[in-house]
Amino acid sequence: MTAQNPALRREVINIYKELLYLGREYPLGYDYFRPRLHKAFASKASLTDENEIRKGIERAQFVKKEIEALYYLKRYRTLRKRYDKVD
């Protein structure tokens, strides 16, 4: 990514930071999550086309939503297990 569009660079850095933050509670652990996230972003580091960069950002946002859904499901299951009737 070149410095031609600092707004895109800022977006990429922000989504990376958000994913890192979400990765703290990843079921397989942060030590599993962080290297894979870094590898995914590093593989796209050579992109220079704005459209390709935007597609990468959209994919990262999709992954973020999926991780959030995983956390909500985990929380829902925990609460359900806690408050279900035991006969």
GUMI-260254 format. One record per atom (N, C-alpha, C): residue in one letter; atom name; residue number from 1; x, y, z. Coordinates in pm, whole numbers, plus 32768, in hexadecimal, padded with zeros to 4 digits. Last residue first. Example, Ala and Ser with C-alpha at 12.3 -4.5 7.8 and 13.67 -1.06 7.14 Angstrom:
<sites>
+------+------+-----+------+------+------+
! rest ! atom !  nr !    x !    y !    z !
+------+------+-----+------+------+------+
!    s !    N !   2 ! 8505 ! 7F1F ! 82C4 !
!    s !   CA !   2 ! 8557 ! 7F96 ! 82CA !
!    s !    C !   2 ! 850A ! 8003 ! 8313 !
!    a !    N !   1 ! 8527 ! 7DC7 ! 830C !
!    a !   CA !   1 ! 84CE ! 7E3E ! 830C !
!    a !    C !   1 ! 8528 ! 7EB6 ! 830C !
+------+------+-----+------+------+------+
</sites>
This chain:
<sites>
+------+------+-----+------+------+------+
! rest ! atom !  nr !    x !    y !    z !
+------+------+-----+------+------+------+
!    d !    N !  87 ! 7290 ! 7435 ! 8E0E !
!    d !   CA !  87 ! 7224 ! 73E2 ! 8E47 !
!    d !    C !  87 ! 7258 ! 737C ! 8EA7 !
!    v !    N !  86 ! 72EF ! 7575 ! 8DF4 !
!    v !   CA !  86 ! 7329 ! 74F0 ! 8E0A !
!    v !    C !  86 ! 72BE ! 749E ! 8E50 !
!    k !    N !  85 ! 72C2 ! 7672 ! 8D07 !
!    k !   CA !  85 ! 728B ! 7623 ! 8D76 !
!    k !    C !  85 ! 72D2 ! 759D ! 8D7C !
!    d !    N !  84 ! 73CB ! 7756 ! 8CBC !
!    d !   CA !  84 ! 736D ! 76EC ! 8C97 !
!    d !    C !  84 ! 733D ! 76A1 ! 8D11 !
!    y !    N !  83 ! 7491 ! 7808 ! 8D00 !
!    y !   CA !  83 ! 740A ! 7822 ! 8D2F !
!    y !    C !  83 ! 73A3 ! 77BB ! 8D03 !
!    r !    N !  82 ! 7584 ! 77A7 ! 8C9A !
!    r !   CA !  82 ! 757D ! 77D4 ! 8D23 !
!    r !    C !  82 ! 74EE ! 77DD ! 8D57 !
!    k !    N !  81 ! 754A ! 7779 ! 8B91 !
!    k !   CA !  81 ! 7570 ! 7709 ! 8BE5 !
!    k !    C !  81 ! 7562 ! 772D ! 8C78 !
!    r !    N !  80 ! 751D ! 7880 ! 8B42 !
!    r !   CA !  80 ! 74B2 ! 781D ! 8B38 !
!    r !    C !  80 ! 74CF ! 77A6 ! 8B91 !
!    l !    N !  79 ! 7619 ! 78F2 ! 8B66 !
!    l !   CA !  79 ! 75A7 ! 7922 ! 8BB5 !
!    l !    C !  79 ! 7534 ! 78BD ! 8BB3 !
!    t !    N !  78 ! 76AA ! 785B ! 8AA9 !
!    t !   CA !  78 ! 76D0 ! 785C ! 8B36 !
!    t !    C !  78 ! 765B ! 7886 ! 8B8E !
!    r !    N !  77 ! 7628 ! 789B ! 89BC !
!    r !   CA !  77 ! 762A ! 7811 ! 89EB !
!    r !    C !  77 ! 764D ! 7808 ! 8A7F !
!    y !    N !  76 ! 765E ! 79B0 ! 89B0 !
!    y !   CA !  76 ! 75D5 ! 797F ! 89B6 !
!    y !    C !  76 ! 75D2 ! 78F1 ! 89ED !
!    r !    N !  75 ! 7776 ! 79AE ! 8997 !
!    r !   CA !  75 ! 7737 ! 79EC ! 8A0C !
!    r !    C !  75 ! 76A8 ! 79BB ! 8A1E !
!    k !    N !  74 ! 778D ! 792F ! 889E !
!    k !   CA !  74 ! 77CE ! 78F5 ! 8915 !
!    k !    C !  74 ! 778D ! 792B ! 8994 !
!    l !    N !  73 ! 7708 ! 79E8 ! 87FF !
!    l !   CA !  73 ! 76D5 ! 7960 ! 880B !
!    l !    C !  73 ! 770E ! 791C ! 8887 !
!    y !    N !  72 ! 77B1 ! 7AC1 ! 8817 !
!    y !   CA !  72 ! 7728 ! 7ACD ! 8846 !
!    y !    C !  72 ! 76EA ! 7A43 ! 885A !
!    y !    N !  71 ! 789A ! 7A56 ! 879F !
!    y !   CA !  71 ! 789C ! 7A7D ! 882C !
!    y !    C !  71 ! 780F ! 7A88 ! 8865 !
!    l !    N !  70 ! 7840 ! 7A32 ! 8699 !
!    l !   CA !  70 ! 7871 ! 79C0 ! 86E5 !
!    l !    C !  70 ! 7870 ! 79DE ! 877A !
!    a !    N !  69 ! 780E ! 7B39 ! 8652 !
!    a !   CA !  69 ! 779D ! 7ADB ! 865A !
!    a !    C !  69 ! 77C5 ! 7A5F ! 86AA !
!    e !    N !  68 ! 7915 ! 7B9A ! 8650 !
!    e !   CA !  68 ! 78B5 ! 7BD0 ! 86B0 !
!    e !    C !  68 ! 783E ! 7B72 ! 86C0 !
!    i !    N !  67 ! 7973 ! 7B05 ! 8578 !
!    i !   CA !  67 ! 79AE ! 7AF0 ! 85FC !
!    i !    C !  67 ! 7951 ! 7B25 ! 8668 !
!    e !    N !  66 ! 78D7 ! 7B72 ! 84AB !
!    e !   CA !  66 ! 78CF ! 7AE4 ! 84C8 !
!    e !    C !  66 ! 7906 ! 7AC5 ! 8554 !
!    k !    N !  65 ! 792D ! 7C7A ! 84AA !
!    k !   CA !  65 ! 78A1 ! 7C5C ! 84CB !
!    k !    C !  65 ! 7890 ! 7BCA ! 84EF !
!    k !    N !  64 ! 7A38 ! 7C50 ! 8457 !
!    k !   CA !  64 ! 7A1B ! 7C8F ! 84D9 !
!    k !    C !  64 ! 798D ! 7C6F ! 8506 !
!    v !    N !  63 ! 7A0E ! 7BEF ! 8357 !
!    v !   CA !  63 ! 7A4B ! 7B97 ! 83BB !
!    v !    C !  63 ! 7A30 ! 7BCD ! 8448 !
!    f !    N !  62 ! 79AA ! 7CDA ! 82E5 !
!    f !   CA !  62 ! 7956 ! 7C63 ! 82EA !
!    f !    C !  62 ! 798B ! 7C02 ! 8354 !
!    q !    N !  61 ! 7A8A ! 7D7B ! 82F9 !
!    q !   CA !  61 ! 7A12 ! 7DA1 ! 8343 !
!    q !    C !  61 ! 79B1 ! 7D2C ! 834E !
!    a !    N !  60 ! 7B30 ! 7CF4 ! 8247 !
!    a !   CA !  60 ! 7B57 ! 7CFC ! 82D4 !
!    a !    C !  60 ! 7ADF ! 7D23 ! 832A !
!    r !    N !  59 ! 7AA5 ! 7D23 ! 815A !
!    r !   CA !  59 ! 7AB4 ! 7C99 ! 818B !
!    r !    C !  59 ! 7AD8 ! 7C99 ! 821F !
!    e !    N !  58 ! 7AC5 ! 7E36 ! 8147 !
!    e !   CA !  58 ! 7A3E ! 7DFD ! 8153 !
!    e !    C !  58 ! 7A44 ! 7D6F ! 8189 !
!    i !    N !  57 ! 7BD9 ! 7E40 ! 8126 !
!    i !   CA !  57 ! 7B9C ! 7E7F ! 819D !
!    i !    C !  57 ! 7B10 ! 7E46 ! 81B3 !
!    g !    N !  56 ! 7BF0 ! 7DC4 ! 802D !
!    g !   CA !  56 ! 7C31 ! 7D89 ! 80A2 !
!    g !    C !  56 ! 7BF6 ! 7DBF ! 8124 !
!    k !    N !  55 ! 7B6A ! 7E7D ! 7F91 !
!    k !   CA !  55 ! 7B34 ! 7DF5 ! 7F9B !
!    k !    C !  55 ! 7B70 ! 7DAE ! 8015 !
!    r !    N !  54 ! 7C1D ! 7F54 ! 7FAD !
!    r !   CA !  54 ! 7B95 ! 7F60 ! 7FE3 !
!    r !    C !  54 ! 7B53 ! 7ED7 ! 7FF1 !
!    i !    N !  53 ! 7CF4 ! 7EE9 ! 7F1F !
!    i !   CA !  53 ! 7D04 ! 7F09 ! 7FAE !
!    i !    C !  53 ! 7C7B ! 7F13 ! 7FF1 !
!    e !    N !  52 ! 7C85 ! 7EDD ! 7E22 !
!    e !   CA !  52 ! 7CAF ! 7E60 ! 7E63 !
!    e !    C !  52 ! 7CBF ! 7E77 ! 7EFA !
!    n !    N !  51 ! 7C61 ! 7FEF ! 7DF1 !
!    n !   CA !  51 ! 7BEE ! 7F95 ! 7DF3 !
!    n !    C !  51 ! 7C0F ! 7F12 ! 7E3A !
!    e !    N !  50 ! 7D68 ! 8052 ! 7DF2 !
!    e !   CA !  50 ! 7D08 ! 807C ! 7E59 !
!    e !    C !  50 ! 7C91 ! 801F ! 7E62 !
!    d !    N !  49 ! 7E87 ! 7F93 ! 7DC8 !
!    d !   CA !  49 ! 7E0A ! 7FBD ! 7D8B !
!    d !    C !  49 ! 7DA3 ! 7FDC ! 7DF8 !
!    t !    N !  48 ! 7F4F ! 7F23 ! 7E5B !
!    t !   CA !  48 ! 7F59 ! 7FB3 ! 7E40 !
!    t !    C !  48 ! 7ED9 ! 7FE9 ! 7E03 !
!    l !    N !  47 ! 7FBD ! 7E27 ! 7F3A !
!    l !   CA !  47 ! 7F52 ! 7E5F ! 7EE7 !
!    l !    C !  47 ! 7F64 ! 7EF5 ! 7ED5 !
!    s !    N !  46 ! 806F ! 7DB9 ! 7FE9 !
!    s !   CA !  46 ! 80A5 ! 7DEB ! 7F6B !
!    s !    C !  46 ! 803A ! 7E28 ! 7F10 !
!    a !    N !  45 ! 7FE3 ! 7D52 ! 80C0 !
!    a !   CA !  45 ! 802F ! 7DCF ! 80D2 !
!    a !    C !  45 ! 8061 ! 7E0A ! 804F !
!    k !    N !  44 ! 7F62 ! 7C65 ! 80D2 !
!    k !   CA !  44 ! 7F23 ! 7CCC ! 807F !
!    k !    C !  44 ! 7F70 ! 7D51 ! 8084 !
!    s !    N !  43 ! 7FF2 ! 7BD3 ! 8183 !
!    s !   CA !  43 ! 7FE5 ! 7B9E ! 80FC !
!    s !    C !  43 ! 7FA8 ! 7C04 ! 809C !
!    a !    N !  42 ! 7FD0 ! 7C60 ! 826E !
!    a !   CA !  42 ! 8052 ! 7C69 ! 822B !
!    a !    C !  42 ! 804A ! 7C36 ! 819B !
!    f !    N !  41 ! 7ED0 ! 7C0F ! 82B8 !
!    f !   CA !  41 ! 7EE6 ! 7C9A ! 8292 !
!    f !    C !  41 ! 7F6A ! 7CA9 ! 8245 !
!    a !    N !  40 ! 7F00 ! 7AFF ! 82EC !
!    a !   CA !  40 ! 7E99 ! 7B27 ! 828D !
!    a !    C !  40 ! 7EAE ! 7BB6 ! 825D !
!    k !    N !  39 ! 7FC5 ! 7B0D ! 83B4 !
!    k !   CA !  39 ! 7FE5 ! 7ACD ! 8334 !
!    k !    C !  39 ! 7F81 ! 7AF7 ! 82C8 !
!    h !    N !  38 ! 7F33 ! 7B83 ! 8482 !
!    h !   CA !  38 ! 7FA8 ! 7BC8 ! 844B !
!    h !    C !  38 ! 7FCA ! 7B90 ! 83C1 !
!    l !    N !  37 ! 7E79 ! 7AB8 ! 84B2 !
!    l !   CA !  37 ! 7E4C ! 7B3C ! 8487 !
!    l !    C !  37 ! 7EBE ! 7B88 ! 8445 !
!    r !    N !  36 ! 7F25 ! 79EF ! 8505 !
!    r !   CA !  36 ! 7ED4 ! 79DB ! 848D !
!    r !    C !  36 ! 7E9E ! 7A60 ! 8457 !
!    p !    N !  35 ! 7F94 ! 7A58 ! 85F1 !
!    p !   CA !  35 ! 7FEA ! 7A3B ! 857D !
!    p !    C !  35 ! 7F9B ! 7A28 ! 84FC !
!    r !    N !  34 ! 7E9B ! 7A7C ! 8691 !
!    r !   CA !  34 ! 7EF0 ! 7AEA ! 8666 !
!    r !    C !  34 ! 7F4B ! 7AC8 ! 85F0 !
!    f !    N !  33 ! 7E24 ! 797C ! 86D0 !
!    f !   CA !  33 ! 7DE2 ! 79DF ! 867C !
!    f !    C !  33 ! 7E43 ! 7A44 ! 863F !
!    y !    N !  32 ! 7EC6 ! 78EC ! 877E !
!    y !   CA !  32 ! 7E9C ! 78AD ! 8701 !
!    y !    C !  32 ! 7E6D ! 7919 ! 869E !
!    d !    N !  31 ! 7EE0 ! 799A ! 8850 !
!    d !   CA !  31 ! 7F5B ! 7969 ! 8811 !
!    d !    C !  31 ! 7F3E ! 791F ! 878F !
!    y !    N !  30 ! 7DDB ! 79B5 ! 88A2 !
!    y !   CA !  30 ! 7E1B ! 7A26 ! 885D !
!    y !    C !  30 ! 7E99 ! 79FA ! 8815 !
!    g !    N !  29 ! 7D01 ! 7898 ! 8874 !
!    g !   CA !  29 ! 7D67 ! 78E6 ! 88B8 !
!    g !    C !  29 ! 7DA6 ! 7951 ! 8860 !
!    l !    N !  28 ! 7C28 ! 7820 ! 8811 !
!    l !   CA !  28 ! 7CA5 ! 77D4 ! 880A !
!    l !    C !  28 ! 7D1B ! 7820 ! 8846 !
!    p !    N !  27 ! 7B60 ! 78EA ! 8837 !
!    p !   CA !  27 ! 7B59 ! 7868 ! 887C !
!    p !    C !  27 ! 7BDC ! 7818 ! 887C !
!    y !    N !  26 ! 7BCF ! 7A35 ! 887A !
!    y !   CA !  26 ! 7BB7 ! 79CD ! 8816 !
!    y !    C !  26 ! 7BBD ! 7945 ! 885A !
!    e !    N !  25 ! 7BF7 ! 7B1A ! 8909 !
!    e !   CA !  25 ! 7B9A ! 7AB8 ! 8941 !
!    e !    C !  25 ! 7B7C ! 7A46 ! 88DF !
!    r !    N !  24 ! 7CA5 ! 7BAC ! 886A !
!    r !   CA !  24 ! 7CCC ! 7B8E ! 88F5 !
!    r !    C !  24 ! 7C76 ! 7B20 ! 8931 !
!    g !    N !  23 ! 7C3B ! 7BF1 ! 8777 !
!    g !   CA !  23 ! 7C84 ! 7B73 ! 8781 !
!    g !    C !  23 ! 7CAD ! 7B4E ! 880E !
!    l !    N !  22 ! 7BE0 ! 7CF2 ! 878C !
!    l !   CA !  22 ! 7B7E ! 7C85 ! 8793 !
!    l !    C !  22 ! 7BC3 ! 7BFE ! 87A7 !
!    y !    N !  21 ! 7CD6 ! 7D74 ! 8768 !
!    y !   CA !  21 ! 7C8D ! 7D83 ! 87E6 !
!    y !    C !  21 ! 7C29 ! 7D11 ! 87F7 !
!    l !    N !  20 ! 7D0E ! 7D2E ! 8661 !
!    l !   CA !  20 ! 7D69 ! 7D05 ! 86CC !
!    l !    C !  20 ! 7D23 ! 7D0B ! 8753 !
!    l !    N !  19 ! 7C39 ! 7DB0 ! 85E3 !
!    l !   CA !  19 ! 7C40 ! 7D1E ! 85E0 !
!    l !    C !  19 ! 7C9F ! 7CE9 ! 864B !
!    e !    N !  18 ! 7C82 ! 7EB9 ! 8616 !
!    e !   CA !  18 ! 7C03 ! 7E85 ! 8648 !
!    e !    C !  18 ! 7C04 ! 7DED ! 864C !
!    k !    N !  17 ! 7D76 ! 7EC7 ! 858C !
!    k !   CA !  17 ! 7D74 ! 7ED9 ! 861E !
!    k !    C !  17 ! 7CF3 ! 7EA3 ! 865A !
!    y !    N !  16 ! 7D18 ! 7EA3 ! 8487 !
!    y !   CA !  16 ! 7D7A ! 7E46 ! 84BF !
!    y !    C !  16 ! 7D79 ! 7E4E ! 8558 !
!    i !    N !  15 ! 7C79 ! 7F81 ! 8469 !
!    i !   CA !  15 ! 7C38 ! 7EFE ! 8468 !
!    i !    C !  15 ! 7C96 ! 7E94 ! 84A0 !
!    n !    N !  14 ! 7D45 ! 804A ! 8479 !
!    n !   CA !  14 ! 7CD7 ! 8044 ! 84DA !
!    n !    C !  14 ! 7C94 ! 7FBB ! 84DE !
!    i !    N !  13 ! 7DE3 ! 8011 ! 839A !
!    i !   CA !  13 ! 7E1F ! 8009 ! 841F !
!    i !    C !  13 ! 7DB1 ! 7FFE ! 8489 !
!    v !    N !  12 ! 7D28 ! 8043 ! 82CF !
!    v !   CA !  12 ! 7D66 ! 7FBE ! 82DC !
!    v !    C !  12 ! 7D9F ! 7FAD ! 8368 !
!    e !    N !  11 ! 7CF1 ! 8153 ! 82F7 !
!    e !   CA !  11 ! 7C86 ! 80EF ! 8301 !
!    e !    C !  11 ! 7CBF ! 8064 ! 8319 !
!    r !    N !  10 ! 7DED ! 81C3 ! 82C5 !
!    r !   CA !  10 ! 7DB2 ! 81D1 ! 8349 !
!    r !    C !  10 ! 7D43 ! 816A ! 835F !
!    r !    N !   9 ! 7E00 ! 818A ! 81B5 !
!    r !   CA !   9 ! 7E62 ! 8151 ! 8212 !
!    r !    C !   9 ! 7E2B ! 8154 ! 82A1 !
!    l !    N !   8 ! 7D32 ! 8228 ! 8153 !
!    l !   CA !   8 ! 7D2B ! 8196 ! 8147 !
!    l !    C !   8 ! 7D8A ! 8153 ! 81A9 !
!    a !    N !   7 ! 7D9B ! 8323 ! 8190 !
!    a !   CA !   7 ! 7D1C ! 82FB ! 81CC !
!    a !    C !   7 ! 7D0B ! 8263 ! 81C5 !
!    p !    N !   6 ! 7E81 ! 8344 ! 80F5 !
!    p !   CA !   6 ! 7E90 ! 832B ! 8185 !
!    p !    C !   6 ! 7E0E ! 8300 ! 81C9 !
!    n !    N !   5 ! 7ED7 ! 82E7 ! 7FD0 !
!    n !   CA !   5 ! 7E56 ! 82FE ! 800F !
!    n !    C !   5 ! 7E61 ! 82DE ! 80A5 !
!    q !    N !   4 ! 7FE4 ! 82CA ! 7F94 !
!    q !   CA !   4 ! 7F92 ! 8321 ! 7F42 !
!    q !    C !   4 ! 7F0D ! 8343 ! 7F85 !
!    a !    N !   3 ! 809B ! 8226 ! 8006 !
!    a !   CA !   3 ! 806C ! 8295 ! 8059 !
!    a !    C !   3 ! 8014 ! 82F5 ! 8009 !
!    t !    N !   2 ! 803F ! 80D7 ! 7FA7 !
!    t !   CA !   2 ! 808E ! 814F ! 7F9E !
!    t !    C !   2 ! 8051 ! 81BC ! 7FF5 !
!    m !    N !   1 ! 8055 ! 7F8B ! 8000 !
!    m !   CA !   1 ! 8000 ! 8000 ! 8000 !
!    m !    C !   1 ! 805A ! 807B ! 8000 !
+------+------+-----+------+------+------+
</sites>
